[in-house]
């Protein structure tokens, strides 16, 4: 008989519980995304579909702002692609965990693979990863995000000044909470420092694409540092074996 603690329902519920703090933390962000979409001129259905299909907080805010400014659709799509390109890296990182699953699971978890799901499941070993647990994490976050967006859409229609109460700080606070626990190695520390310094300096000088430049520079720095560490570790092991 199967252990009741290992049933799909139990694993799903465990994922929901683990994701609960993150899900609750982004409610103000979801409200902001919904209200901002209404403020940009989208109707209720269009605003909700942004959360239901695009499902990317920072990209939604940028896309809504560009829509409000009358930016060309092709430019908007390219910008959203660049902003969400980090999800491609998430997919590469979790490929060994997800690639062995049936196609329907790969598509489902691929759609739900946000910063939050990666923060919870990305560091798991392949043997620890469970599809139902991941579905609980990603699925519950998706539901909460859309409910929060719906609340923002409703409130944005009723309270015009909602976008001026400072909810955008939640965006920064959420990413800080996701990133800080993972700053545990030298390559990651260097990546964060380089990205942080460049984003601030380039932002002050209003350099176009400053965030993208900072992100790519941070990733490159981390890659170089990790490569150097690996070579040094191999050289050390070789020296010990020769001794």
C-alpha positions as CSV (number, residue, x, y, z in Angstrom):
1,X,0.0,0.0,0.0
2,X,1.2,3.5,-0.9
3,X,2.3,5.7,1.9
4,X,-0.4,8.4,2.3
5,X,2.3,11.0,2.8
6,X,3.7,10.3,-0.7
7,X,0.4,10.5,-2.6
8,X,0.2,13.2,-5.4
9,X,-2.4,15.1,-3.3
10,X,-0.1,15.3,-0.3
11,X,2.9,16.4,-2.5
12,X,0.7,19.0,-4.2
13,X,-0.5,20.3,-0.8
14,X,3.1,20.5,0.5
15,X,4.1,22.6,-2.5
16,X,1.1,24.9,-1.9
17,X,2.2,25.4,1.7
18,X,5.8,26.0,0.9
19,X,4.9,28.6,-1.7
20,X,2.3,30.3,0.5
21,X,4.7,33.0,2.0
22,X,5.9,34.0,-1.5
23,X,2.3,33.9,-2.9
24,X,1.1,36.2,-0.1
25,X,4.1,38.5,-0.5
26,X,3.3,39.2,-4.2
27,X,-0.4,40.1,-3.7
28,X,0.3,43.8,-3.6
29,X,2.5,43.4,-6.8
30,X,-0.4,41.5,-8.5
31,X,-2.8,44.3,-7.5
32,X,-0.4,46.8,-8.9
33,X,-0.1,44.9,-12.2
34,X,-3.9,44.7,-12.6
35,X,-4.6,48.3,-11.7
36,X,-1.7,49.5,-13.9
37,X,-3.1,47.6,-16.9
38,X,-6.4,49.4,-16.5
39,X,-4.7,52.7,-16.1
40,X,-2.8,52.0,-19.4
41,X,-6.1,51.8,-21.2
42,X,-6.7,48.0,-21.4
43,X,-10.2,46.7,-20.8
44,X,-11.0,44.2,-18.0
45,X,-10.6,41.1,-20.2
46,X,-7.4,42.3,-21.7
47,X,-5.9,43.2,-18.3
48,X,-6.8,39.9,-16.8
49,X,-5.4,38.0,-19.9
50,X,-2.1,39.7,-19.3
51,X,-1.8,37.9,-16.0
52,X,-3.4,34.7,-17.3
53,X,-1.2,34.3,-20.4
54,X,1.9,36.5,-20.0
55,X,2.2,35.7,-16.3
56,X,5.3,37.8,-15.6
57,X,5.0,40.7,-13.2
58,X,7.8,42.9,-14.3
59,X,7.1,42.3,-18.0
60,X,3.4,43.0,-17.5
61,X,4.2,46.4,-15.9
62,X,6.6,47.3,-18.7
63,X,4.2,46.1,-21.4
64,X,1.3,48.1,-19.9
65,X,3.5,51.2,-19.7
66,X,4.6,50.8,-23.4
67,X,1.0,50.2,-24.4
68,X,0.0,53.4,-22.6
69,X,2.8,55.3,-24.5
70,X,1.7,53.9,-27.8
71,X,4.9,52.0,-28.5
72,X,4.8,49.7,-31.6
73,X,3.7,46.1,-31.0
74,X,6.9,44.6,-32.3
75,X,9.0,46.8,-30.0
76,X,6.8,45.8,-27.1
77,X,7.2,42.1,-27.9
78,X,11.0,42.4,-28.2
79,X,11.2,44.2,-24.9
80,X,9.1,41.6,-23.1
81,X,11.2,38.8,-24.7
82,X,14.4,40.4,-23.3
83,X,12.9,41.0,-19.8
84,X,11.7,37.4,-19.6
85,X,14.8,35.8,-21.2
86,X,16.0,34.7,-17.7
87,X,13.3,32.1,-17.8
88,X,15.2,30.5,-20.7
89,X,18.1,30.1,-18.3
90,X,15.8,28.7,-15.6
91,X,14.6,26.1,-18.2
92,X,18.2,25.1,-19.0
93,X,19.1,24.8,-15.3
94,X,16.1,22.5,-14.6
95,X,16.2,20.6,-17.9
96,X,17.5,17.4,-16.2
97,X,14.7,17.4,-13.7
98,X,11.8,18.1,-16.2
99,X,13.0,16.6,-19.5
100,X,12.2,13.0,-18.5
101,X,8.6,13.9,-17.7
102,X,5.7,13.4,-20.2
103,X,5.1,16.2,-22.7
104,X,2.0,17.5,-20.9
105,X,4.0,17.9,-17.7
106,X,6.9,19.6,-19.5
107,X,4.6,22.1,-21.0
108,X,2.7,22.7,-17.8
109,X,5.8,23.2,-15.6
110,X,7.5,25.1,-18.3
111,X,4.6,27.6,-18.3
112,X,4.7,27.9,-14.5
113,X,8.5,28.2,-14.3
114,X,8.7,31.7,-12.7
115,X,11.3,33.2,-10.4
116,X,9.3,31.8,-7.5
117,X,9.1,28.2,-8.7
118,X,12.8,28.3,-9.6
119,X,13.7,29.7,-6.2
120,X,12.0,26.8,-4.5
121,X,12.7,23.9,-6.8
122,X,15.8,25.0,-8.8
123,X,18.3,24.0,-6.1
124,X,16.8,20.6,-5.5
125,X,18.7,17.5,-6.6
126,X,17.3,15.5,-9.5
127,X,16.3,12.7,-7.1
128,X,14.5,15.2,-4.8
129,X,12.5,16.8,-7.5
130,X,8.8,15.8,-7.7
131,X,6.3,17.0,-10.4
132,X,3.4,17.2,-8.0
133,X,5.3,19.2,-5.5
134,X,6.5,21.6,-8.2
135,X,2.9,21.9,-9.5
136,X,1.7,22.8,-6.0
137,X,4.3,25.6,-5.9
138,X,3.8,27.0,-9.4
139,X,0.1,26.3,-9.6
140,X,-0.8,28.0,-6.3
141,X,1.4,31.0,-7.2
142,X,-0.4,31.3,-10.5
143,X,-3.8,31.2,-8.9
144,X,-2.9,33.8,-6.3
145,X,-1.3,36.1,-8.9
146,X,-4.4,36.0,-11.0
147,X,-6.7,36.6,-8.1
148,X,-4.6,39.6,-7.0
149,X,-4.5,40.9,-10.5
150,X,-8.3,40.7,-10.7
151,X,-8.5,42.6,-7.4
152,X,-6.2,45.2,-8.9
153,X,-8.3,45.5,-12.1
154,X,-11.5,46.0,-10.0
155,X,-9.8,48.5,-7.7
156,X,-8.1,50.2,-10.6
157,X,-11.5,50.9,-12.1
158,X,-12.8,52.3,-8.9
159,X,-9.8,54.0,-7.3
160,X,-7.8,56.1,-9.9
161,X,-5.1,57.0,-7.5
162,X,-4.2,53.4,-6.6
163,X,-1.0,53.5,-8.6
164,X,0.4,56.3,-6.5
165,X,0.4,54.5,-3.1
166,X,3.9,52.9,-3.6
167,X,2.9,49.3,-4.3
168,X,5.8,49.1,-6.8
169,X,8.2,48.7,-3.9
170,X,6.8,45.1,-3.5
171,X,8.5,44.3,-6.8
172,X,12.0,45.0,-5.4
173,X,11.2,43.5,-2.0
174,X,10.0,40.2,-3.5
175,X,13.2,39.8,-5.6
176,X,15.4,40.7,-2.7
177,X,13.7,38.0,-0.6
178,X,14.2,35.5,-3.5
179,X,17.8,36.3,-4.2
180,X,19.4,36.9,-0.8
181,X,19.1,33.3,0.5
182,X,21.0,32.1,-2.6
183,X,24.0,34.4,-2.2
184,X,26.2,31.6,-0.7
185,X,29.1,31.2,-3.0
186,X,31.8,33.5,-4.4
187,X,30.6,33.4,-8.0
188,X,27.1,34.4,-6.9
189,X,28.4,37.2,-4.6
190,X,30.5,38.6,-7.5
191,X,27.5,38.4,-9.8
192,X,25.2,40.3,-7.5
193,X,27.9,43.0,-6.8
194,X,28.6,43.6,-10.5
195,X,24.9,43.6,-11.4
196,X,24.0,45.9,-8.5
197,X,26.7,48.4,-9.1
198,X,26.2,48.6,-12.8
199,X,22.4,48.9,-12.6
200,X,22.8,51.8,-10.2
201,X,25.6,53.6,-12.1
202,X,24.1,53.1,-15.6
203,X,20.7,54.0,-14.3
204,X,22.0,57.3,-12.9
205,X,23.5,58.2,-16.2
206,X,20.3,57.0,-18.0
207,X,22.1,54.6,-20.3
208,X,19.7,52.8,-22.6
209,X,19.2,49.1,-21.7
210,X,21.0,49.6,-18.3
211,X,19.2,46.7,-16.6
212,X,20.0,44.3,-19.4
213,X,23.6,45.4,-19.5
214,X,23.9,44.9,-15.7
215,X,22.2,41.5,-15.8
216,X,24.4,40.2,-18.6
217,X,27.5,41.6,-16.9
218,X,26.6,40.0,-13.6
219,X,26.0,36.6,-15.3
220,X,29.2,36.8,-17.2
221,X,31.1,37.6,-14.0
222,X,29.6,34.7,-12.2
223,X,30.4,32.3,-15.1
224,X,34.0,33.4,-15.2
225,X,34.3,33.1,-11.4
226,X,32.7,29.7,-11.4
227,X,35.0,28.5,-14.2
228,X,38.0,29.8,-12.4
229,X,37.0,28.0,-9.2
230,X,36.4,24.7,-11.0
231,X,39.9,24.9,-12.7
232,X,41.5,25.7,-9.3
233,X,39.7,22.8,-7.6
234,X,40.8,20.4,-10.4
235,X,44.4,21.7,-10.1
236,X,44.4,21.2,-6.4
237,X,43.1,17.7,-6.6
238,X,45.7,16.9,-9.3
239,X,48.5,18.2,-7.0
240,X,47.2,16.2,-4.1
241,X,47.1,13.0,-6.2
242,X,50.6,13.6,-7.5
243,X,52.0,14.2,-4.0
